[in-house]
Amino acid sequence: MTVFTDNLLAGHAAFVAGGTSGINLAIAKAYAAAGAKVAVLSRKPEKVEAAVAEIGHGAIGFAADVRESDAVHAAMRSAADAFGPLSIVVSGAAGNFIAPAAQMSANAFRTVVEIDLIGTFNVLRAAYDVARKPGCRMINISAPQSTAPYWGQAHVCSAKAAIDMLTRALALEWGPEGICVNAIVPGPIDGTEGMARLAPTPQARRIAESATALGRFGTTRDIAEMALFLASDAGRYVTGAILNCDGGQTLSGGGAFSPAVIAAQG
């Protein structure tokens, strides 16, 4: 069930990178239920196959690594060949793990930056070539780490901060062509891999919940409905925005994931 009407996105073609699990799968399902033709992309073929079956509504999928520009371009062209010019593009593929910077290898840091930041650029750059102009809505999935330092998250903080600035830069450059580029910042969302890593114990969960103004975790539906708003006509004059959908978590910063909380998880 959604607060939006059926067929809200009829006539639209959507591409969701990372759309086989968690928040991104919920967005893909919401778009399909709202009448859009949906394509998803993820690295593992078996996850793509399962997601396409779960989404239904004639969804299609592609197995590719967002770090590989040529593969992303090929998938994007195939989606446009199947559905026509893309009018909605979501870049949500991400990597994360907890590691103090002094214990993190250069390769580990680079991996997250490549998946999150380089992957986001690859997705949006490929989408630009097959986008509906004017009228395309591009949406990046950011994180609270883009503005608040989190312990053990130097790699994610760096990558997500860069994604926020990339969002603004592309909104500025592509706005004259009628392309809107925005980012959603989810807070602690139930049932996601990210929260399973950051708050894996009941005690850590309670502390994380208490760090939100609303005192609770959000749901993937909360983020999907924000993504529906940005993709719909209601969001037609929104671009370059970094929109928090976090229950007020960013009001208290990243203290819920301090060393004391990390220690409590073990």
Beta strands, then each sheet from edge to edge (+ up, - down):
strand 1: 13-17
strand 2: 37-42
strand 3: 60-63
strand 4: 88-91
strand 5: 137-141
strand 6: 180-186
strand 7: 242-245
sheet 1: 3+ 2+ 1+ 4+ 5+ 6+ 7+
end
